Amino acid sequence: QALVEGGIGPETRQTLENIKATLEANGSSMDHVVKCTVFLADIAEWAAMNEVYVTFFGNKPARSALGVNGLALGARTEIECIAVVD
């Protein structure tokens, strides 16, 4: 699968859309996310990532973020979320 073009903003949006679809397919939702870990290829892109990230969460789950080297497929971001399924 190819990465979305356009950099950190579009990648963040697609990543969170994928997470949202997975949660909904399994009986949960973004409102049930309790913790996320955000991996960034360049921590300087935090603000641009966060601009998109905050639009997906009304409940503001706990979050950690860190700069990393060598994300899969040359991605700018990777996001891991833990959610509750009723």
Buried (B, 14 or more C-beta within 10 A) or exposed (E): EEBBEEBBBBBBBBBBEEBBEEBEEEEBBBEBBEEBBBBBBBEEBBEBBBEBBEEBBEEEBEBEBEEEEEBEEEBBBBBEBEBEEE
